[in-house]
């Protein structure tokens, strides 16, 4: 339960941080990278919660 609480606190921080980093990137590749970063973070959280 503690891991879930930490994940819920850290996820918005990671998303906001990815948004700030992507603002200066030319083109749409910054958005794609942000989505990939968030997806990989969510996958890591899921696998940790599942005990993989």
FIRODO-91812 format. One record per residue: residue in one letter; z, y, x of N, C-alpha, C in turn. Coordinates in nm, 3 decimals. Layout:
% FIRODO-91812
{r=A | n_Z=Z | n_Y=Y | n_X=X | ca_Z=Z | ca_Y=Y | ca_X=X | c_Z=Z | c_Y=Y | c_X=X};
...
% end
This chain:
% FIRODO-91812
{r=X | n_Z=0.000 | n_Y=-0.119 | n_X=0.082 | ca_Z=0.000 | ca_Y=0.000 | ca_X=0.000 | c_Z=0.000 | c_Y=0.125 | c_X=0.087};
{r=X | n_Z=0.069 | n_Y=0.118 | n_X=0.199 | ca_Z=0.074 | ca_Y=0.234 | ca_X=0.288 | c_Z=-0.063 | c_Y=0.264 | c_X=0.347};
{r=X | n_Z=-0.141 | n_Y=0.158 | n_X=0.377 | ca_Z=-0.276 | ca_Y=0.177 | ca_X=0.430 | c_Z=-0.364 | c_Y=0.247 | c_X=0.327};
{r=X | n_Z=-0.349 | n_Y=0.209 | n_X=0.201 | ca_Z=-0.429 | ca_Y=0.272 | ca_X=0.096 | c_Z=-0.394 | c_Y=0.419 | c_X=0.084};
{r=X | n_Z=-0.267 | n_Y=0.451 | n_X=0.091 | ca_Z=-0.224 | ca_Y=0.591 | ca_X=0.083 | c_Z=-0.281 | c_Y=0.671 | c_X=0.200};
{r=X | n_Z=-0.276 | n_Y=0.613 | n_X=0.319 | ca_Z=-0.333 | ca_Y=0.681 | ca_X=0.436 | c_Z=-0.483 | c_Y=0.700 | c_X=0.421};
{r=X | n_Z=-0.550 | n_Y=0.598 | n_X=0.370 | ca_Z=-0.694 | ca_Y=0.608 | ca_X=0.350 | c_Z=-0.729 | c_Y=0.717 | c_X=0.251};
{r=X | n_Z=-0.651 | n_Y=0.728 | n_X=0.144 | ca_Z=-0.677 | ca_Y=0.830 | ca_X=0.043 | c_Z=-0.652 | c_Y=0.971 | c_X=0.096};
{r=X | n_Z=-0.563 | n_Y=0.982 | n_X=0.193 | ca_Z=-0.536 | ca_Y=1.112 | ca_X=0.253 | c_Z=-0.642 | c_Y=1.146 | c_X=0.358};
{r=X | n_Z=-0.681 | n_Y=1.047 | n_X=0.438 | ca_Z=-0.774 | ca_Y=1.072 | ca_X=0.547 | c_Z=-0.920 | c_Y=1.085 | c_X=0.502};
{r=X | n_Z=-0.958 | n_Y=1.019 | n_X=0.396 | ca_Z=-1.098 | ca_Y=1.020 | ca_X=0.354 | c_Z=-1.149 | c_Y=1.161 | c_X=0.324};
{r=X | n_Z=-1.078 | n_Y=1.242 | n_X=0.246 | ca_Z=-1.128 | ca_Y=1.379 | ca_X=0.223 | c_Z=-1.138 | c_Y=1.461 | c_X=0.352};
{r=X | n_Z=-1.045 | n_Y=1.438 | n_X=0.444 | ca_Z=-1.049 | ca_Y=1.509 | ca_X=0.571 | c_Z=-1.174 | c_Y=1.470 | c_X=0.649};
{r=X | n_Z=-1.205 | n_Y=1.341 | n_X=0.651 | ca_Z=-1.325 | ca_Y=1.294 | ca_X=0.721 | c_Z=-1.452 | c_Y=1.348 | c_X=0.657};
{r=X | n_Z=-1.456 | n_Y=1.349 | n_X=0.525 | ca_Z=-1.574 | ca_Y=1.399 | ca_X=0.454 | c_Z=-1.592 | c_Y=1.547 | c_X=0.481};
{r=X | n_Z=-1.485 | n_Y=1.624 | n_X=0.475 | ca_Z=-1.495 | ca_Y=1.767 | ca_X=0.503 | c_Z=-1.535 | c_Y=1.793 | c_X=0.648};
{r=X | n_Z=-1.481 | n_Y=1.714 | n_X=0.738 | ca_Z=-1.517 | ca_Y=1.729 | ca_X=0.879 | c_Z=-1.663 | c_Y=1.697 | c_X=0.902};
{r=X | n_Z=-1.714 | n_Y=1.594 | n_X=0.837 | ca_Z=-1.855 | ca_Y=1.559 | ca_X=0.849 | c_Z=-1.942 | c_Y=1.670 | c_X=0.793};
{r=X | n_Z=-1.898 | n_Y=1.733 | n_X=0.685 | ca_Z=-1.973 | ca_Y=1.843 | ca_X=0.626 | c_Z=-1.979 | c_Y=1.963 | c_X=0.718};
{r=X | n_Z=-1.870 | n_Y=1.992 | n_X=0.785 | ca_Z=-1.867 | ca_Y=2.106 | ca_X=0.878 | c_Z=-1.956 | c_Y=2.080 | c_X=0.999};
{r=X | n_Z=-1.956 | n_Y=1.957 | n_X=1.050 | ca_Z=-2.040 | ca_Y=1.924 | ca_X=1.165 | c_Z=-2.187 | c_Y=1.928 | c_X=1.128};
{r=X | n_Z=-2.220 | n_Y=1.889 | n_X=1.005 | ca_Z=-2.360 | ca_Y=1.878 | ca_X=0.966 | c_Z=-2.426 | c_Y=2.009 | c_X=0.929};
{r=X | n_Z=-2.350 | n_Y=2.116 | n_X=0.912 | ca_Z=-2.407 | ca_Y=2.243 | ca_X=0.869 | c_Z=-2.506 | c_Y=2.300 | c_X=0.968};
{r=X | n_Z=-2.481 | n_Y=2.285 | n_X=1.096 | ca_Z=-2.568 | ca_Y=2.343 | ca_X=1.197 | c_Z=-2.688 | c_Y=2.256 | c_X=1.232};
{r=X | n_Z=-2.693 | n_Y=2.135 | n_X=1.178 | ca_Z=-2.801 | ca_Y=2.042 | ca_X=1.212 | c_Z=-2.930 | c_Y=2.083 | c_X=1.142};
{r=X | n_Z=-3.041 | n_Y=2.083 | n_X=1.214 | ca_Z=-3.169 | ca_Y=2.117 | ca_X=1.151 | c_Z=-3.219 | c_Y=2.003 | c_X=1.063};
{r=X | n_Z=-3.288 | n_Y=2.036 | n_X=0.956 | ca_Z=-3.347 | ca_Y=1.934 | ca_X=0.868 | c_Z=-3.244 | c_Y=1.860 | c_X=0.786};
{r=X | n_Z=-3.284 | n_Y=1.749 | n_X=0.727 | ca_Z=-3.197 | ca_Y=1.671 | ca_X=0.641 | c_Z=-3.125 | c_Y=1.559 | c_X=0.713};
{r=X | n_Z=-3.149 | n_Y=1.543 | n_X=0.843 | ca_Z=-3.088 | ca_Y=1.431 | ca_X=0.915 | c_Z=-2.936 | c_Y=1.442 | c_X=0.919};
{r=X | n_Z=-2.882 | n_Y=1.564 | n_X=0.912 | ca_Z=-2.738 | ca_Y=1.581 | ca_X=0.911 | c_Z=-2.674 | c_Y=1.519 | c_X=0.789};
{r=X | n_Z=-2.742 | n_Y=1.529 | n_X=0.674 | ca_Z=-2.691 | ca_Y=1.470 | ca_X=0.550 | c_Z=-2.693 | c_Y=1.318 | c_X=0.561};
{r=X | n_Z=-2.801 | n_Y=1.262 | n_X=0.615 | ca_Z=-2.809 | ca_Y=1.118 | ca_X=0.632 | c_Z=-2.698 | c_Y=1.067 | c_X=0.723};
{r=X | n_Z=-2.670 | n_Y=1.140 | n_X=0.829 | ca_Z=-2.564 | ca_Y=1.101 | ca_X=0.921 | c_Z=-2.428 | c_Y=1.108 | c_X=0.853};
{r=X | n_Z=-2.407 | n_Y=1.210 | n_X=0.771 | ca_Z=-2.280 | ca_Y=1.222 | ca_X=0.698 | c_Z=-2.259 | c_Y=1.103 | c_X=0.606};
{r=X | n_Z=-2.366 | n_Y=1.066 | n_X=0.534 | ca_Z=-2.356 | ca_Y=0.952 | ca_X=0.442 | c_Z=-2.326 | c_Y=0.825 | c_X=0.519};
{r=X | n_Z=-2.393 | n_Y=0.806 | n_X=0.631 | ca_Z=-2.369 | ca_Y=0.687 | ca_X=0.713 | c_Z=-2.226 | c_Y=0.685 | c_X=0.766};
{r=X | n_Z=-2.175 | n_Y=0.801 | n_X=0.808 | ca_Z=-2.037 | ca_Y=0.809 | ca_X=0.858 | c_Z=-1.937 | c_Y=0.773 | c_X=0.749};
{r=X | n_Z=-1.957 | n_Y=0.827 | n_X=0.630 | ca_Z=-1.865 | ca_Y=0.799 | ca_X=0.519 | c_Z=-1.873 | c_Y=0.653 | c_X=0.479};
{r=X | n_Z=-1.994 | n_Y=0.597 | n_X=0.473 | ca_Z=-2.009 | ca_Y=0.456 | ca_X=0.437 | c_Z=-1.941 | c_Y=0.366 | c_X=0.539};
{r=X | n_Z=-1.957 | n_Y=0.395 | n_X=0.667 | ca_Z=-1.894 | ca_Y=0.311 | ca_X=0.768 | c_Z=-1.742 | c_Y=0.324 | c_X=0.763};
{r=X | n_Z=-1.692 | n_Y=0.443 | n_X=0.733 | ca_Z=-1.548 | ca_Y=0.462 | ca_X=0.719 | c_Z=-1.495 | c_Y=0.382 | c_X=0.601};
{r=X | n_Z=-1.565 | n_Y=0.388 | n_X=0.489 | ca_Z=-1.522 | ca_Y=0.312 | ca_X=0.371 | c_Z=-1.528 | c_Y=0.162 | c_X=0.397};
{r=X | n_Z=-1.632 | n_Y=0.116 | n_X=0.467 | ca_Z=-1.642 | ca_Y=-0.026 | ca_X=0.501 | c_Z=-1.525 | c_Y=-0.070 | c_X=0.590};
{r=X | n_Z=-1.490 | n_Y=0.016 | n_X=0.686 | ca_Z=-1.376 | ca_Y=-0.017 | ca_X=0.773 | c_Z=-1.247 | c_Y=-0.024 | c_X=0.696};
{r=X | n_Z=-1.227 | n_Y=0.068 | n_X=0.604 | ca_Z=-1.106 | ca_Y=0.068 | ca_X=0.521 | c_Z=-1.102 | c_Y=-0.056 | c_X=0.434};
{r=X | n_Z=-1.215 | n_Y=-0.089 | n_X=0.372 | ca_Z=-1.221 | ca_Y=-0.209 | ca_X=0.288 | c_Z=-1.188 | c_Y=-0.334 | c_X=0.365};
{r=X | n_Z=-1.247 | n_Y=-0.349 | n_X=0.483 | ca_Z=-1.224 | ca_Y=-0.472 | ca_X=0.560 | c_Z=-1.080 | c_Y=-0.479 | c_X=0.610};
{r=X | n_Z=-1.021 | n_Y=-0.364 | n_X=0.643 | ca_Z=-0.881 | ca_Y=-0.364 | ca_X=0.686 | c_Z=-0.789 | c_Y=-0.400 | c_X=0.571};
{r=X | n_Z=-0.819 | n_Y=-0.350 | n_X=0.452 | ca_Z=-0.735 | ca_Y=-0.382 | ca_X=0.337 | c_Z=-0.751 | c_Y=-0.529 | c_X=0.296};
{r=X | n_Z=-0.870 | n_Y=-0.585 | n_X=0.320 | ca_Z=-0.892 | ca_Y=-0.726 | ca_X=0.287 | c_Z=-0.834 | c_Y=-0.819 | c_X=0.393};
{r=X | n_Z=-0.800 | n_Y=-0.762 | n_X=0.508 | ca_Z=-0.741 | ca_Y=-0.843 | ca_X=0.616 | c_Z=-0.844 | c_Y=-0.912 | c_X=0.701};
{r=X | n_Z=-0.967 | n_Y=-0.861 | n_X=0.701 | ca_Z=-1.073 | ca_Y=-0.922 | ca_X=0.783 | c_Z=-1.058 | c_Y=-0.886 | c_X=0.928};
% end
